[in-house]
């Protein structure tokens, strides 16, 4: 089974970016870890009928009534848990690991951080980042493929608005590369 995992879309409209829409059409299951922001956005993702989702802290009260805070389900013998706020760090995932154990899952999908992460230890931790509002990263989703109990995941970088941190970091790298070229030519 091929899943596209995403979170933190923060969309006011129901217009899914084309590159993301193509990925969603090609998968078997869509898992959204919250922060759609609006019912219009939720409906756009749910139109395919293959959406599993939780609400996030930025979702409307209507979405919070419609969606659970936590979700667990099984795919080919693999237990999957979904929450929005699994922890507040992508560098220290201890809280997310404990939450996965508390929920009794093999994979914990969480959002809120807007930065992608796949970490495999005794459980698999997945934060897809954000396809529309990334933080300290490029726009992204995660593709998870589960076959006969085997779990494979990869971060897919999307086109779209890169956060200001990445633009600044890349400008520093470009400046450093130019400086090195100038020193070699001197």
Secondary structure, 3 states (H helix, E strand, C coil): CEEEEECCCCECCCCCCHHHHHHHHCCCEEEECCCCECHHHHHHHHCCCCEEEECCCCCCHHHHHHCECEEEEEECCEEEEEECCCCCCCCCCHHHHHHHHHHCCCEEEECCCCCEEEEECCCEEEEECCCCCCCCCCCEEEEEEEECCEEEEEEEECCCCCCHHHHHHHHHHHHHHHHHHHHHHC
